[in-house]
Amino acid sequence: MRRMQRFIREAWQELKKVNWPTPQQARNLTVVVIAVSAAVGAYIGFFDLIFTVIAKALKAG
């Protein structure tokens, strides 16, 4: 039990040292993550579509 209490106390001390982002920073970073994810998804989707069309054309021909 003492080990668990010690772990919790030390974890809490470490969390006090964390430099937490402000709400505006968190919002801005969230927007960046969503935008980059959408861009990567569109990029992958575009090439998936192209390769699907090519594969169907080769299979039909």
N, C-alpha and C positions, 0 to 999 in steps of 0.2 A: 504494500500500500504506500509505503514511503517513497518508493521509486516512482510511482505514478504521480504523487503530489509534487515530487521534485521535477519530473518531466513537465507537468503543467505549469509550474512556477517559472521554469526556464523558458518554456515556449512563450509564455506571456511576456517575459522580459525581452525576448527577441522581437516579438510583435510591436513592442513600444519603440523599437529602433527603426522600424520600417518607415520610409518616406512615402506616405500615401499620397496619391494624386488628388488634386482638387476636383470637385464635381465637373467643372468645365474641361479640365484635362481629360478626365475619364470619358466625357461625352465626345470630345474631339477624337480621342483614340478609338472609340467605338465606331465612329463614322469612318475613320480611316480603314479599320479592319473590315467593315461591311463593304466599302468601296473596292478595296483590293480583292476581297473574296468574290464580289460580283464580276470584276474585270477578269480574274483568273477563270471563273466559271464560264464567262462568255468566250474567252480564248479557247478553252478546252472544248466547249460546245461547238464552236465554229469549225475546228479541225475535225471533230467527231463527225459533223455533218458532211464535210468535204470527203473524208475517208469512206463514209458510208455510201455516198453517191458513187465514188470511184469503185468501191467493192461491188456494188450492184451492177454497174456498167460492165465490169470485167466478168461477172458471173453470167450476165445476160448475153454477152458477146462471145 
